[in-house]
């Protein structure tokens, strides 16, 4: 697997030089009621994720560390609990969209492909660094981190402020394979950090960096 490449690395260096303590955006991805529907998603991991997300939100609001962006997934599949007609589409109660600096709706994995345009908004605000948290670790969080790295942002993923679910797929030559949620989180962390898409940190490390 190749990393972001020299062009992305150069862009990341330029944007890092522009980043200040006041321009680090917290992006809260898909923290919605639907993900409590265990019968639909299956086994999950890291039950403390929502508490850690709450810690990050409180810190950002109290310290004015930077803007808060809330992302909501509006599935196009009517059978999905994330579809706008399903009550599970609602953001969890502790994620106050009214208090967010930007609310994005998306129907794909990357927060950069939602509405309104996240990249254009961040550029307009002069923001070169983003901190990601939310659900699911290896889906929308990882995809947003990879795209953010390619676009030149300094990306940090708060790993313990994310969670995911067991995944099963048919692998040619192997058969049906199930990967536990905890393993998917570990693999996501290795993929992002080893290829330079993002820094992977704990919530405590992120909060301690500006305490």
Wavefront OBJ file of the C-alpha trace (Angstrom):
o trace
v 0.000 0.000 0.000
v 1.402 3.379 -0.977
v 1.190 6.509 1.114
v -0.111 9.941 0.187
v 2.863 10.587 -2.124
v 5.335 13.483 -2.317
v 2.774 16.005 -3.570
v 0.456 15.376 -0.602
v 3.393 15.383 1.786
v 4.478 18.776 0.465
v 0.979 20.153 0.814
v 0.786 18.814 4.362
v 4.033 20.605 5.238
v 2.711 23.891 3.845
v -0.576 23.616 5.721
v 1.123 22.586 8.960
v 3.169 25.774 8.823
v -0.075 27.767 8.631
v -1.762 25.913 11.508
v -2.238 27.668 14.832
v -3.778 26.602 18.125
v -6.945 28.484 17.163
v -7.437 26.766 13.813
v -7.673 23.081 14.710
v -11.155 21.849 13.808
v -12.852 18.995 15.650
v -14.870 16.859 13.220
v -17.502 14.633 14.867
v -18.551 11.941 12.400
v -21.899 10.106 12.363
v -22.616 10.017 16.093
v -26.214 8.948 15.500
v -28.845 6.939 17.378
v -28.907 4.265 14.657
v -25.600 2.842 15.833
v -27.260 1.648 19.042
v -29.301 -0.844 17.000
v -27.196 -3.929 17.721
v -29.560 -6.205 15.808
v -28.717 -4.353 12.615
v -24.974 -3.773 13.034
v -23.856 -6.738 15.139
v -21.152 -6.818 17.856
v -19.328 -3.572 18.548
v -16.328 -2.551 20.641
v -15.049 0.349 22.755
v -18.229 1.260 24.662
v -16.433 4.324 26.058
v -16.250 5.979 22.632
v -19.238 8.260 23.132
v -17.934 9.450 26.499
v -14.590 10.305 24.919
v -16.352 12.150 22.086
v -18.202 14.124 24.747
v -14.875 14.969 26.400
v -13.517 16.302 23.114
v -16.631 18.368 22.441
v -16.548 19.887 25.927
v -12.861 20.714 25.607
v -13.262 22.373 22.203
v -16.162 24.495 23.385
v -14.597 25.497 26.709
v -11.111 26.307 25.407
v -12.105 27.764 22.014
v -9.453 25.522 20.520
v -11.150 25.769 17.147
v -14.428 25.183 15.346
v -16.626 22.114 15.736
v -17.914 20.365 12.608
v -20.726 17.826 13.003
v -21.272 15.267 10.247
v -24.487 13.268 9.801
v -24.863 10.250 7.520
v -28.102 10.305 5.510
v -28.253 6.841 3.968
v -29.895 6.469 0.566
v -31.052 2.959 1.521
v -34.633 3.069 2.883
v -33.926 -0.097 4.908
v -30.997 1.474 6.758
v -31.532 2.905 10.259
v -29.423 5.842 9.034
v -32.010 6.791 6.389
v -33.497 10.262 7.056
v -36.981 8.737 7.468
v -35.744 6.484 10.295
v -35.550 7.829 13.884
v -32.024 6.411 14.094
v -30.861 9.148 11.733
v -30.947 11.579 14.668
v -27.690 12.777 16.138
v -27.095 11.576 19.694
v -28.414 14.037 22.248
v -24.983 15.182 23.473
v -23.995 16.235 19.940
v -25.672 19.617 19.642
v -25.819 20.444 15.955
v -27.171 23.913 16.755
v -23.955 24.708 18.599
v -21.731 23.415 15.795
v -19.905 25.813 13.514
v -20.814 23.630 10.533
v -23.267 20.765 9.978
v -22.553 18.436 7.055
v -24.910 15.844 5.583
v -23.402 13.020 3.530
v -24.457 9.749 1.915
v -20.967 8.310 1.287
v -18.040 7.461 3.548
v -15.973 10.637 3.298
v -16.990 13.764 5.163
v -15.240 15.685 2.388
v -17.926 14.558 -0.067
v -20.893 15.859 1.885
v -22.995 19.016 1.770
v -21.823 21.725 2.213
v -18.259 21.248 0.960
v -16.003 20.618 3.978
v -12.746 21.287 2.149
v -13.965 24.630 0.804
v -15.198 25.647 4.254
v -11.948 24.717 6.004
v -9.940 26.571 3.360
v -12.145 29.618 3.761
v -11.591 29.556 7.518
v -7.822 29.155 7.124
v -7.819 25.801 8.942
v -5.016 23.361 8.211
v -5.429 20.831 11.039
v -8.345 18.541 11.864
v -9.082 16.121 14.705
v -11.473 13.268 13.885
v -13.737 11.204 16.123
v -16.952 9.253 15.662
v -18.404 6.120 14.078
v -17.290 3.865 12.387
v -13.526 3.700 12.880
v -12.712 1.751 9.714
v -15.436 3.266 7.577
v -16.286 6.970 7.621
v -13.595 8.007 10.115
v -10.812 6.241 8.210
v -12.053 7.415 4.802
v -12.251 11.014 5.990
v -8.742 10.734 7.480
v -7.276 9.343 4.259
v -8.890 12.003 2.102
v -7.884 14.719 4.554
v -4.290 13.526 4.407
v -4.356 13.519 0.611
v -5.742 17.066 0.609
v -2.832 18.218 2.754
v -4.410 18.591 6.171
v -2.617 17.732 9.397
v -4.977 14.942 10.492
v -5.259 13.490 13.997
v -7.566 10.574 14.790
v -8.730 10.207 18.395
v -8.795 6.403 18.289
v -10.513 5.817 21.625
v -13.205 8.320 20.597
v -14.232 5.997 17.759
v -15.840 2.588 17.549
v -16.910 0.079 14.943
v -18.566 -3.317 14.469
v -17.512 -6.829 13.489
v -17.268 -7.198 9.713
v -17.852 -10.304 7.587
v -17.039 -10.715 3.913
v -16.285 -13.458 1.421
v -12.583 -13.484 0.568
v -11.625 -15.346 -2.639
v -9.467 -18.362 -1.860
v -10.304 -18.136 1.850
v -14.073 -18.159 2.201
v -16.190 -16.171 4.623
v -14.044 -14.189 7.046
v -15.187 -12.280 10.133
v -12.879 -9.672 11.626
v -13.730 -8.536 15.185
v -14.365 -4.845 15.758
v -11.365 -4.448 18.084
v -9.058 -5.862 15.410
v -10.516 -3.522 12.795
v -9.719 -0.585 15.065
v -6.114 -1.741 15.467
v -5.655 -2.300 11.744
v -7.133 1.104 10.950
v -4.708 2.757 13.372
v -1.739 0.974 11.787
v -2.865 1.772 8.235
v -3.346 5.467 8.939
v -0.196 5.984 11.003
v 2.220 3.821 9.022
v 1.330 5.392 5.673
v 1.351 8.931 7.006
v -2.321 9.757 6.456
v -2.874 10.718 10.079
v -1.483 10.816 13.579
v -3.323 8.373 15.836
v -3.699 9.576 19.427
v -5.768 8.908 22.524
v -8.263 11.488 23.733
v -6.101 12.121 26.802
v -3.090 12.875 24.597
v -5.081 15.289 22.473
v -6.536 17.110 25.474
v -3.173 17.149 27.241
v -1.535 18.816 24.275
v -3.533 21.975 24.968
v -4.220 21.717 28.709
l 1 2 3 4 5 6 7 8 9 10 11 12 13 14 15 16 17 18 19 20 21 22 23 24 25 26 27 28 29 30 31 32 33 34 35 36 37 38 39 40 41 42 43 44 45 46 47 48 49 50 51 52 53 54 55 56 57 58 59 60 61 62 63 64 65 66 67 68 69 70 71 72 73 74 75 76 77 78 79 80 81 82 83 84 85 86 87 88 89 90 91 92 93 94 95 96 97 98 99 100 101 102 103 104 105 106 107 108 109 110 111 112 113 114 115 116 117 118 119 120 121 122 123 124 125 126 127 128 129 130 131 132 133 134 135 136 137 138 139 140 141 142 143 144 145 146 147 148 149 150 151 152 153 154 155 156 157 158 159 160 161 162 163 164 165 166 167 168 169 170 171 172 173 174 175 176 177 178 179 180 181 182 183 184 185 186 187 188 189 190 191 192 193 194 195 196 197 198 199 200 201 202 203 204 205 206 207 208 209 210 211
